[in-house]
Amino acid sequence: MPIFIKTEKFKDKTLELSNNERKKFLLMHKEWVTEINKSGHYIHSGYLINEKKMPGGGGLLILEAKDYLTAKKIIENDPMIKNGLVNWDLQEWISIYQSQPKFFNHLG
């Protein structure tokens, strides 16, 4: 099944929210990811950090779906997107090489 990669960055207005407001939306996002997983889709979501382990680089989500339109329909229900908090992009990932599944086992 195809794999899709969603990248995102907070909008300026999101950075202006209080920590409590941002945490509320991040919790909604985590609950959404859990529901997608329960529906049978492979999904992995996280955020990017710099060399000093500081967040702010944006988010990355890996999703398995039957096609681009299905992936997009799922992604558009992300509370971060529905509430206009992030700029995002969705791309299908075409693998050209696969080693042992150690990498993806590490993600779980």
C-alpha distances in whole Angstrom, upper triangle without the diagonal:
4,7,10,13,16,20,23,27,29,32,35,36,34,36,39,38,39,38,38,36,33,33,33,30,28,28,27,24,23,24,21,19,20,19,16,15,17,15,13,10,10,13,15,18,21,24,26,29,31,33,36,33,34,31,31,28,26,23,19,16,13,10,6,6,6,8,11,14,12,11,15,16,15,17,20,21,21,25,25,24,26,29,29,29,27,26,22,20,16,14,11,11,11,12,15,16,15,17,18,16,19,18,15,18,20,18,18
4,7,10,13,17,20,24,27,29,32,33,31,33,36,35,37,36,36,34,31,31,31,28,26,27,26,23,23,24,21,18,20,20,16,16,19,17,14,11,11,12,14,17,20,22,23,27,29,31,34,31,31,29,28,25,23,20,17,14,11,8,6,6,6,7,8,12,11,9,13,15,14,15,18,19,20,23,23,22,24,27,27,27,24,23,19,16,13,11,7,7,8,9,13,14,14,17,18,16,19,18,15,18,20,18,19
4,7,10,13,17,20,23,26,29,30,28,30,33,32,34,32,33,31,28,28,28,25,23,24,23,20,20,21,18,16,18,18,14,14,17,16,14,11,9,9,11,13,16,18,19,23,25,27,30,27,28,25,25,22,20,16,13,10,7,6,4,6,9,9,9,12,11,9,12,14,13,13,16,18,17,21,21,20,22,25,24,24,21,20,17,14,11,9,6,6,8,9,13,14,13,16,17,15,17,15,13,16,17,15,16
4,7,10,13,17,20,22,26,27,25,26,30,29,31,30,30,29,25,26,26,23,21,22,21,18,18,20,17,14,17,18,14,15,18,17,15,12,10,10,11,12,14,16,17,21,23,26,28,26,26,23,22,19,17,14,10,8,6,5,6,7,10,9,8,11,10,7,9,12,11,10,13,15,15,18,18,16,19,22,21,21,18,17,13,10,7,6,4,5,9,11,15,16,16,19,20,18,19,17,15,18,19,16,17
4,6,10,14,17,19,23,24,22,23,27,26,28,27,28,26,23,23,24,21,19,21,20,16,17,19,16,14,17,18,15,16,19,18,17,14,12,10,10,10,12,13,14,17,20,22,25,22,22,19,18,15,13,10,7,6,5,6,9,11,14,12,10,13,13,9,10,14,12,10,13,15,14,17,16,15,18,20,19,18,15,14,10,8,6,5,6,7,10,12,15,17,17,19,20,18,19,16,14,18,18,15,17
4,7,10,13,16,19,20,18,20,23,23,25,24,25,23,20,20,21,18,16,18,17,14,15,17,15,13,16,17,14,16,19,19,18,15,13,11,10,9,11,11,13,16,19,22,24,21,21,17,16,14,11,8,6,5,7,8,11,12,15,14,11,13,13,9,9,12,11,8,11,13,11,14,12,11,15,16,15,14,11,10,7,6,4,7,9,10,14,16,19,20,20,23,24,21,22,19,17,20,20,16,18
4,7,11,13,16,18,16,17,21,21,23,22,23,21,18,19,20,17,15,18,18,14,16,18,16,15,18,20,17,18,22,22,22,18,16,13,12,10,10,9,10,14,16,19,21,19,18,14,13,10,7,6,5,7,9,11,15,16,19,17,15,17,17,13,12,15,14,11,13,15,12,15,12,11,15,16,14,13,10,8,6,5,7,9,11,12,16,17,20,22,22,24,25,23,23,19,18,21,20,17,19
4,7,9,13,14,12,13,17,17,19,19,20,18,15,17,18,14,13,16,16,13,15,18,16,15,19,20,18,20,23,23,23,20,19,15,14,11,11,9,10,13,15,19,20,18,16,13,11,9,5,5,7,9,12,14,17,19,22,20,17,18,19,15,14,16,15,11,12,14,11,13,9,9,13,13,11,10,6,5,4,6,9,12,15,16,19,21,24,25,26,27,28,26,26,22,21,24,23,19,21
4,6,9,11,10,10,14,14,17,16,19,17,13,15,17,14,13,17,17,14,16,19,18,17,21,22,21,23,26,26,27,23,22,19,17,13,12,10,10,12,14,18,19,17,14,11,8,7,4,6,9,12,15,18,21,22,25,24,21,22,22,19,17,19,18,14,15,16,14,14,10,11,14,14,11,9,5,5,7,9,12,15,18,19,23,24,27,28,28,30,31,29,28,25,24,26,25,21,23
4,6,8,6,7,10,11,13,13,15,13,10,13,14,12,11,15,15,13,16,19,18,18,21,23,22,24,26,27,28,25,24,20,19,15,13,11,12,14,16,19,19,18,15,11,8,9,7,9,12,14,18,20,24,25,28,26,23,24,24,21,19,20,19,16,15,16,13,13,9,10,13,11,9,6,4,6,9,12,15,18,22,23,26,28,31,32,32,33,34,31,31,27,26,29,27,23,25
4,5,5,7,9,10,14,15,17,14,12,15,16,13,14,18,17,16,19,21,20,21,24,25,24,26,29,29,30,28,27,23,22,18,17,15,15,17,19,22,22,21,18,14,11,12,10,12,15,17,21,23,26,27,30,28,24,24,25,22,20,21,21,17,16,18,15,14,10,11,13,11,8,6,5,6,10,13,17,20,23,25,28,30,33,34,35,36,37,35,34,31,30,32,30,27,29
4,5,5,7,9,12,14,16,14,12,16,17,15,16,20,20,18,21,24,23,24,27,28,28,30,32,33,34,31,30,27,25,22,20,17,17,18,19,23,22,21,18,15,12,13,12,15,18,21,24,26,30,30,33,31,28,28,29,26,24,25,24,21,20,21,18,17,13,14,16,13,11,8,9,10,14,17,20,23,27,28,32,33,36,37,38,39,40,38,37,33,33,35,33,30,32
4,5,5,7,11,13,14,12,11,15,15,13,15,18,18,17,21,23,22,23,26,27,27,29,31,32,34,31,31,27,26,22,21,18,19,20,22,25,25,23,20,17,14,16,15,16,20,22,25,27,30,31,34,32,29,28,29,26,24,24,24,21,19,20,18,15,12,13,14,11,9,7,9,11,15,18,22,25,28,30,34,35,38,40,40,41,42,39,39,35,34,36,34,31,32
4,5,5,9,10,12,9,7,11,12,10,11,15,15,14,17,19,19,20,23,24,24,26,28,29,31,28,28,24,22,19,17,15,16,18,20,23,22,21,17,14,12,14,12,14,17,19,22,24,28,29,32,30,27,27,27,24,22,23,22,19,18,18,15,13,10,11,13,10,9,5,8,10,13,17,20,23,27,28,32,33,36,37,37,38,39,36,35,32,31,33,31,27,29
4,5,8,9,12,10,8,12,13,12,13,16,17,16,19,21,21,22,25,26,26,28,30,31,33,30,29,26,24,20,18,15,16,16,17,21,20,18,15,12,10,13,12,14,18,20,24,26,30,31,34,33,30,30,30,27,25,26,25,21,21,21,18,16,13,15,17,14,12,9,10,12,15,19,22,25,28,29,33,34,37,38,38,38,39,36,36,32,31,33,31,28,29
4,7,9,11,10,9,13,14,13,15,18,18,18,21,23,23,24,27,28,29,31,33,34,35,33,32,29,27,23,21,18,19,19,21,24,23,21,18,16,13,16,15,18,21,23,27,29,33,34,37,35,32,32,32,30,27,28,27,24,23,23,20,18,15,17,18,14,13,11,13,15,18,22,25,28,32,33,36,38,41,41,41,42,43,40,39,36,35,36,34,31,32
4,6,8,6,6,10,11,10,12,15,15,16,18,20,21,22,24,26,26,28,30,31,33,31,31,27,25,22,20,18,19,20,22,25,23,22,18,16,14,17,16,17,21,23,26,28,32,33,36,35,32,31,31,29,27,27,26,23,22,21,18,15,13,16,16,13,13,10,13,16,19,22,25,28,31,33,36,38,41,42,41,42,42,39,38,35,34,35,33,30,31
4,5,5,6,9,10,11,12,14,16,17,19,20,21,23,25,26,27,29,31,32,34,32,32,28,26,23,21,19,20,20,22,25,23,21,18,16,15,19,18,19,22,24,28,29,33,34,38,37,34,34,33,31,29,29,28,25,24,23,20,17,15,18,19,15,16,13,16,19,22,25,28,31,34,35,38,39,42,43,42,43,43,40,39,35,34,35,33,30,31
4,5,5,6,9,10,10,12,14,15,16,18,20,21,22,24,26,27,28,30,32,30,29,26,24,20,18,16,18,18,20,23,20,18,15,13,14,17,16,17,20,22,26,28,31,33,36,36,34,33,32,30,28,29,27,24,24,23,19,17,15,18,19,16,17,14,16,19,21,25,27,30,32,33,37,38,41,41,40,40,40,37,35,32,31,32,30,27,28
4,5,5,6,9,10,10,13,14,15,17,18,20,21,23,25,26,27,29,31,30,29,26,24,21,19,18,20,20,23,26,24,21,18,16,17,20,18,19,22,23,26,28,31,33,36,36,34,33,32,30,29,28,26,24,23,22,19,16,15,18,19,16,17,15,17,21,23,26,28,31,33,34,38,39,42,42,41,41,41,38,36,34,32,33,31,28,28
4,5,5,7,9,10,11,13,15,16,17,19,20,22,23,25,26,28,30,28,28,25,23,20,19,18,20,21,23,27,25,22,19,17,16,19,17,18,21,22,25,26,30,31,34,34,31,31,30,27,26,26,24,21,21,19,16,13,12,15,15,12,14,11,14,18,20,24,26,29,32,33,36,38,41,41,40,41,41,38,37,34,32,33,31,28,28
4,5,5,6,9,10,11,12,14,15,17,19,20,21,23,25,26,28,26,26,22,20,17,15,14,16,17,20,23,22,19,16,13,13,16,14,14,17,18,22,23,27,28,32,31,29,29,28,25,24,24,22,19,19,17,14,11,10,13,14,11,12,9,12,15,17,21,22,26,28,29,33,34,37,38,37,38,37,34,33,30,29,30,28,25,25
4,5,5,6,9,10,10,12,14,15,16,18,20,21,23,24,26,25,24,21,19,16,14,14,16,17,20,23,22,19,16,14,14,17,15,15,17,18,21,23,26,28,31,31,29,29,28,25,24,24,22,20,20,18,15,12,11,15,16,14,15,12,14,18,19,22,24,27,29,30,33,34,37,37,36,37,36,33,32,29,27,28,26,23,23
4,6,5,6,9,10,11,13,14,16,17,19,20,21,23,25,24,24,21,20,17,16,16,19,20,24,27,25,22,20,17,17,20,17,16,19,19,22,23,26,27,31,31,29,28,27,24,23,23,20,19,18,16,13,10,10,14,14,12,14,12,15,18,19,23,24,27,29,30,34,35,39,39,37,38,38,34,33,31,29,29,28,25,24
4,5,5,6,9,10,10,12,14,15,17,19,20,21,23,22,22,19,18,14,14,14,17,19,22,26,25,22,19,16,16,17,15,14,16,16,19,20,23,24,28,27,25,25,23,21,20,19,17,15,15,13,10,7,7,10,10,9,11,9,11,15,16,19,20,24,26,27,31,32,36,36,35,36,36,32,32,29,27,28,27,23,23
4,5,5,6,9,10,11,12,14,15,17,18,20,22,20,20,16,15,11,11,11,14,16,20,23,22,19,17,13,14,15,13,11,13,14,17,18,22,23,27,26,25,25,23,20,20,20,17,15,15,14,10,8,8,11,13,11,13,10,12,15,15,18,19,22,24,25,29,30,33,33,32,33,32,29,28,25,24,25,23,20,20
4,5,5,6,9,10,11,12,14,15,17,19,21,20,19,16,15,13,12,13,17,19,22,25,24,21,19,16,17,19,16,14,16,15,18,19,22,23,27,27,26,26,24,21,21,21,18,16,17,14,11,9,10,14,14,13,16,14,15,18,18,21,22,25,26,27,31,31,35,35,33,34,33,30,29,26,24,25,23,20,19
4,5,5,6,9,10,11,12,14,15,17,19,18,19,16,15,13,14,15,19,21,24,28,27,24,22,19,19,20,17,15,16,15,18,18,21,22,25,25,24,23,21,19,19,18,15,14,14,11,8,6,8,11,11,11,14,12,14,17,17,20,20,23,25,26,30,31,34,35,33,34,34,30,30,27,25,26,25,21,21
4,5,5,6,9,10,11,12,14,15,17,16,16,12,12,9,10,12,16,18,22,25,25,21,20,17,17,17,14,11,12,11,14,14,18,19,22,22,21,20,19,16,16,15,12,11,12,10,6,6,6,9,10,11,13,11,12,15,14,16,17,20,21,22,26,27,31,31,30,31,30,27,27,24,22,23,22,18,18
4,5,5,6,9,10,11,12,14,16,15,14,11,10,8,9,12,15,18,22,25,24,21,20,17,17,18,15,12,13,11,14,14,17,19,22,23,22,22,20,17,18,18,14,13,15,12,9,9,10,13,14,15,17,15,15,18,17,19,19,21,22,23,26,27,30,30,29,29,29,25,24,22,19,20,19,16,15
4,5,5,6,9,10,11,13,15,14,15,12,13,11,13,15,19,22,25,28,28,24,23,20,21,22,19,16,16,14,16,15,18,19,22,23,23,22,20,18,18,17,14,13,15,12,10,9,12,14,14,15,18,17,17,20,19,21,20,23,24,25,28,29,32,32,31,31,30,27,27,25,22,22,22,18,17
4,5,5,6,9,10,11,13,12,13,11,12,11,13,15,19,22,26,29,29,25,24,21,21,21,18,15,15,12,14,13,15,16,19,20,19,18,16,14,15,13,10,10,11,8,7,7,10,12,12,13,16,15,16,18,17,18,17,20,21,22,26,27,30,31,29,30,30,26,26,24,21,22,22,18,17
4,5,5,6,9,10,11,10,10,7,8,7,10,13,17,20,24,26,27,23,23,19,20,20,16,13,12,9,11,10,13,14,18,19,18,18,15,13,14,14,10,10,12,10,8,10,11,13,14,16,17,16,16,18,16,17,16,18,19,19,23,23,27,27,25,27,26,22,23,20,17,18,18,15,14
4,5,5,6,9,10,10,10,9,10,10,13,16,19,22,26,28,29,25,25,22,23,23,20,16,15,13,13,12,14,16,19,21,21,21,18,16,17,16,13,13,15,13,11,13,15,16,17,19,21,20,20,22,20,21,20,21,22,22,25,26,29,29,27,28,26,23,23,21,18,18,18,15,13
4,5,5,6,9,9,11,10,12,13,16,19,22,25,29,32,32,28,28,25,25,25,22,18,17,14,15,13,14,15,18,19,20,19,16,15,16,14,11,12,14,11,11,12,15,16,16,18,20,20,20,22,20,21,20,22,22,23,26,26,30,30,28,29,28,25,25,24,20,21,21,18,16
4,5,5,7,6,8,7,10,11,14,18,21,24,28,31,31,28,28,24,25,24,21,17,15,12,12,9,10,11,14,16,16,16,12,11,13,12,8,10,12,10,10,12,15,15,16,18,20,20,19,21,18,19,17,18,18,19,22,23,27,27,25,27,26,22,23,22,18,19,20,17,15
4,5,5,5,6,6,9,11,14,18,21,24,28,30,31,27,27,24,25,24,21,18,16,12,11,10,10,12,15,17,18,18,15,13,16,15,11,13,16,14,13,15,17,18,19,21,23,22,22,23,21,21,18,20,19,19,22,22,26,26,23,24,23,19,20,19,15,16,17,14,12
4,5,7,9,10,12,14,18,21,24,27,31,33,34,30,30,27,28,28,25,21,19,16,15,13,13,14,16,19,20,20,16,16,18,17,13,15,18,15,15,17,19,20,20,23,25,25,24,26,24,24,22,23,22,23,25,25,29,29,26,27,26,22,23,22,18,18,20,17,15
4,6,9,10,14,15,19,22,26,29,32,35,36,32,32,29,30,29,25,22,20,16,15,12,12,11,14,16,18,17,13,13,16,14,11,14,16,14,15,17,19,20,20,22,24,25,24,25,23,23,20,21,20,22,24,24,28,28,26,28,27,23,24,23,20,20,22,19,17
4,7,9,12,15,19,22,25,29,32,34,35,32,32,29,30,29,26,22,20,16,14,11,10,10,12,15,17,17,13,13,16,15,12,15,18,16,17,19,21,21,22,25,26,26,26,26,23,23,20,20,19,20,21,22,25,25,23,24,23,20,21,21,17,17,20,17,15
4,6,10,12,16,20,22,26,29,31,33,29,30,27,27,26,23,19,16,12,10,7,6,7,10,12,14,14,11,10,13,13,10,12,15,14,14,18,19,19,20,23,24,24,23,23,20,19,16,17,15,16,18,19,22,22,21,22,21,18,20,19,15,16,18,15,14
4,7,10,14,17,20,23,26,28,30,27,27,24,25,23,21,17,14,10,8,6,5,8,11,13,15,16,13,11,15,15,12,13,17,16,15,18,19,20,21,24,25,24,22,23,20,19,16,16,14,14,16,16,20,20,17,19,18,15,16,15,11,12,14,12,11
4,7,10,14,16,20,23,25,27,23,24,21,21,20,17,13,11,7,6,4,7,9,13,14,15,16,13,11,13,14,11,11,14,14,12,15,16,16,18,21,21,20,19,20,17,16,14,14,14,14,17,17,20,20,19,20,19,16,17,15,11,13,14,11,10
4,7,11,13,16,20,22,23,20,20,17,18,17,15,11,8,6,5,7,9,13,16,17,17,19,16,13,15,17,13,12,16,15,13,16,16,17,19,21,21,20,18,19,16,16,14,15,15,14,17,17,20,20,18,19,19,15,15,13,10,12,12,8,8
4,7,10,14,17,20,21,17,17,14,15,14,11,8,6,4,6,9,12,15,19,19,18,19,17,14,15,17,13,12,15,14,11,13,13,14,17,18,18,16,15,16,14,14,13,15,16,15,19,19,22,22,21,22,21,18,18,15,13,14,14,10,11
4,7,10,14,16,17,14,13,11,12,11,9,6,6,6,9,12,15,18,22,22,21,22,21,17,18,20,17,14,17,17,13,15,13,15,18,18,18,16,14,16,14,15,15,17,18,17,21,21,24,23,22,23,22,19,18,15,14,15,14,10,12
4,7,10,13,14,11,10,7,8,7,6,4,6,9,12,15,18,21,25,24,22,24,23,19,19,21,19,16,18,18,15,15,13,15,18,18,18,15,13,14,13,15,16,17,19,18,22,22,25,25,24,24,24,22,21,17,16,18,16,13,15
4,7,10,11,9,8,6,7,5,5,6,7,11,13,17,20,23,26,26,24,26,25,21,21,24,22,18,21,21,18,19,16,18,21,21,20,17,14,15,14,15,16,18,20,19,22,22,24,24,23,24,24,22,21,17,17,19,17,14,17
4,7,8,5,5,4,6,6,8,9,11,14,17,20,24,27,30,30,28,30,29,25,25,27,25,22,24,25,21,21,19,21,24,23,22,19,17,18,17,19,20,21,23,22,25,24,26,26,25,25,26,24,22,19,19,21,18,16,19
4,5,5,5,7,8,7,10,12,14,17,20,23,27,30,33,32,30,32,32,28,28,30,28,25,27,28,24,25,22,23,27,26,25,21,19,19,19,20,22,23,25,23,26,26,27,27,27,26,27,26,24,20,21,23,20,19,22
4,5,7,10,11,11,14,16,17,20,22,26,29,32,35,35,33,35,35,31,31,34,32,28,31,31,28,28,25,27,31,30,28,25,23,23,23,24,25,26,27,26,28,27,28,27,27,26,27,26,24,20,22,24,20,20,23
4,5,9,11,12,15,17,19,22,24,28,31,34,37,37,35,37,36,33,33,35,33,30,32,32,28,28,25,28,31,30,28,25,23,24,24,26,27,28,30,28,31,30,31,31,30,29,30,28,26,23,24,25,22,21,24
4,7,10,10,13,14,16,19,21,25,28,31,35,34,32,34,34,30,30,32,30,27,29,29,25,25,23,25,28,27,26,23,21,22,22,24,25,26,28,26,29,28,30,29,28,28,28,26,23,20,22,23,19,18,20
4,7,8,11,13,15,19,21,25,28,31,35,34,32,34,33,29,29,31,29,25,27,27,24,23,20,23,26,24,23,20,19,20,20,22,24,26,28,27,30,29,31,31,30,30,30,28,26,23,24,25,21,20,22
4,6,8,9,12,15,19,22,25,28,31,31,29,30,29,26,25,27,25,22,23,24,20,20,17,19,22,21,20,16,15,16,17,19,21,23,25,24,28,28,30,30,29,29,29,27,25,22,22,24,21,18,21
4,5,9,12,15,19,22,25,28,31,30,27,29,28,25,24,26,24,21,22,22,19,19,15,17,20,19,17,14,12,13,14,17,19,21,24,24,27,27,30,30,30,30,31,29,27,24,24,26,23,20,23
4,7,10,13,16,20,23,25,29,27,25,27,27,23,22,25,23,19,21,22,19,19,16,17,21,20,18,15,12,12,13,14,17,18,21,20,23,24,26,27,27,27,28,26,25,21,21,24,21,19,22
4,7,10,14,17,20,22,26,24,22,23,23,20,19,21,19,16,17,18,15,15,12,13,17,16,15,12,9,10,10,12,14,16,19,18,22,23,25,26,26,27,28,26,25,21,21,23,21,18,20
4,7,10,13,17,19,22,22,19,21,20,17,16,18,16,13,15,16,12,13,11,12,16,16,15,12,9,10,9,11,12,14,16,16,20,21,24,24,24,25,25,23,22,19,18,20,18,15,17
4,7,10,14,16,19,19,17,19,18,14,15,17,15,12,15,16,13,15,13,13,17,18,17,15,12,12,10,10,10,11,13,13,16,17,20,21,20,21,22,20,19,16,15,17,16,13,15
4,6,10,13,16,16,14,16,15,11,12,14,12,9,13,13,11,14,12,13,16,17,17,16,13,13,11,10,9,11,12,12,15,16,20,20,19,21,21,18,19,15,13,16,15,12,13
4,7,10,13,14,13,15,14,10,12,14,12,10,14,15,13,16,16,16,18,21,20,19,17,16,13,12,10,10,10,9,13,13,17,17,16,18,18,15,16,13,11,14,14,11,12
4,6,10,11,10,12,10,7,10,12,9,9,13,13,12,16,16,16,18,20,21,20,18,18,14,13,10,10,9,10,13,14,18,18,17,19,20,16,18,15,12,15,16,13,13
4,7,9,10,12,10,8,11,13,10,11,15,15,15,19,19,19,21,23,24,23,21,21,17,16,12,12,9,10,12,13,17,17,16,18,19,16,18,16,13,15,17,15,15
4,6,7,9,6,5,9,10,9,11,14,14,15,19,20,18,20,23,23,24,22,21,18,16,12,12,10,11,13,15,18,20,19,22,22,19,22,20,17,19,21,18,18
4,7,8,6,8,11,11,11,13,16,17,18,22,23,21,22,26,26,27,25,24,20,18,14,13,11,13,14,16,19,20,20,23,23,21,24,22,19,22,24,22,21
4,6,5,6,9,10,11,12,14,16,18,21,22,20,21,25,24,25,23,22,18,16,12,11,9,11,12,15,18,21,21,24,25,23,25,24,21,24,26,23,23
4,5,5,6,9,10,10,12,15,16,19,20,17,19,22,21,22,20,18,15,12,9,8,7,10,12,16,19,21,22,25,26,24,26,24,21,25,26,23,24
4,5,5,6,9,10,10,13,15,18,19,16,17,20,20,22,20,19,15,13,10,11,11,14,16,19,22,25,25,28,29,27,29,27,24,27,28,25,26
4,5,5,6,9,10,11,13,17,18,16,17,20,20,22,20,20,16,15,12,12,12,15,17,19,23,25,24,27,28,25,28,25,22,25,26,23,23
4,5,5,6,9,10,11,15,16,14,15,18,18,19,17,17,13,12,8,9,9,12,15,17,21,22,22,25,26,23,25,22,20,22,23,20,21
4,5,5,6,9,10,14,14,11,13,16,15,17,15,14,11,10,7,9,10,14,17,19,23,25,25,28,29,26,28,25,22,25,26,23,23
4,6,5,7,10,13,14,11,12,15,16,17,16,16,14,13,11,13,14,17,20,22,26,28,28,30,31,28,30,27,24,27,28,24,24
4,6,6,7,11,12,11,11,15,16,17,16,16,13,13,11,13,14,16,19,22,25,27,26,28,29,25,27,25,21,24,25,21,21
4,5,5,9,10,8,9,13,13,14,12,12,10,10,8,11,13,15,19,21,25,26,25,28,28,25,26,24,21,23,24,20,20
4,5,8,9,6,7,10,10,12,11,12,10,11,10,13,15,18,22,24,28,29,29,31,32,29,30,27,25,27,27,24,24
4,6,8,7,6,10,11,13,13,14,13,14,13,16,18,21,24,26,30,31,30,33,33,29,30,28,25,27,27,23,23
4,5,5,6,9,10,10,10,12,11,13,13,16,18,20,23,25,29,30,29,31,31,28,28,25,23,25,25,21,21
4,5,5,6,8,9,10,13,12,15,16,19,21,23,27,29,32,33,32,34,34,31,31,28,25,27,27,23,23
4,6,5,6,5,6,9,10,13,14,18,20,22,26,28,31,32,32,33,33,30,30,27,25,27,26,22,23
4,5,5,6,6,8,8,11,12,16,18,21,24,27,30,32,31,33,34,31,31,28,26,28,28,24,24
4,6,8,9,11,11,14,15,19,21,24,27,30,33,35,34,36,37,33,34,31,28,31,30,26,27
4,6,8,11,12,16,17,21,24,26,30,32,35,37,36,38,39,35,36,32,30,32,31,28,28
4,6,8,10,13,16,19,22,25,28,31,34,36,36,37,38,35,36,32,30,33,32,28,29
4,7,10,13,16,19,23,24,28,30,33,35,34,36,37,34,34,30,28,31,29,26,27
4,6,10,13,16,19,21,25,27,30,31,31,33,34,31,31,28,26,29,27,24,25
4,7,11,14,17,19,23,25,28,30,30,32,33,31,31,28,26,29,28,25,26
4,7,10,14,16,19,21,24,26,27,29,30,28,28,25,23,26,26,22,24
4,7,10,12,16,18,21,23,24,27,28,26,27,23,22,25,25,22,24
4,7,10,13,16,19,21,22,24,26,24,25,22,20,23,23,20,22
4,6,9,12,15,18,19,22,24,22,23,20,19,22,23,20,22
4,6,10,13,15,16,19,21,19,22,19,17,21,22,19,21
4,6,9,12,13,16,18,16,19,16,15,18,19,17,19
4,6,9,11,14,17,16,19,17,16,19,21,19,21
4,6,7,11,13,13,16,14,13,17,18,17,20
4,7,10,14,14,17,15,16,19,20,20,22
4,7,10,11,14,13,14,17,18,18,21
4,7,8,10,10,11,13,15,16,18
4,6,8,9,10,12,13,15,17
4,5,8,9,10,11,14,15
4,5,6,6,9,10,11
4,6,5,6,9,10
4,5,5,7,9
4,5,5,7
4,5,5
4,6
4
